[in-house]
Amino acid sequence: MVRFLHQHSESIAPQRSKLITDLGLQKGNVVTITNEETLIKGFMQIITHKISAIAIIDFKTGELINNLSASDMKGITQESFWKLELPLHQILTEQADKKLPPVTCSSNTNLGEIIDNFSKHGVHRIYVVDPTNKPLNVITLTDVMNVFTTTMKIA
């Protein structure tokens, strides 16, 4: 859907220029875990909070480092099960060439930029960060779809 919105941006021009704060997309808190915590603790937070991903933050600065999602479990096998006890900073170092940095935006980003970034980067979430790169919120594809489904009038 996001690619469609990106390709047909002229038909949603009024919504594209609206700020994420005006659309209610910058509310609530983002679930985080520090890079000193273990991989298993991260997956447990995902399960506990019933979400698909959490932000990994630097334990000293609170800055956003990366993202841990349920899809990160793909590479875990019986032989690598022990890695669940490793700290996230070690996992991130080992996967540095495979794991892309998270896509971010600021509070004054408009919906058009969000749609363009979803389309360009092929991600499932974009983190809203403050000027010091501390996560404030996360915007998902579902959030973007809700903007259009709640404003559409169905006859």
Secondary structure as UniProt FT lines:
FT   HELIX           2..7
FT   HELIX           9..12
FT   HELIX           13..16
FT   TURN            20..24
FT   STRAND          32..34
FT   TURN            35..36
FT   HELIX           39..49
FT   STRAND          53..57
FT   TURN            59..61
FT   STRAND          64..69
FT   HELIX           70..73
FT   TURN            74..75
FT   TURN            78..80
FT   HELIX           81..85
FT   HELIX           88..94
FT   TURN            95..98
FT   STRAND          104..105
FT   TURN            107..108
FT   HELIX           111..121
FT   STRAND          125..129
FT   TURN            131..132
FT   STRAND          135..140
FT   HELIX           141..151
//
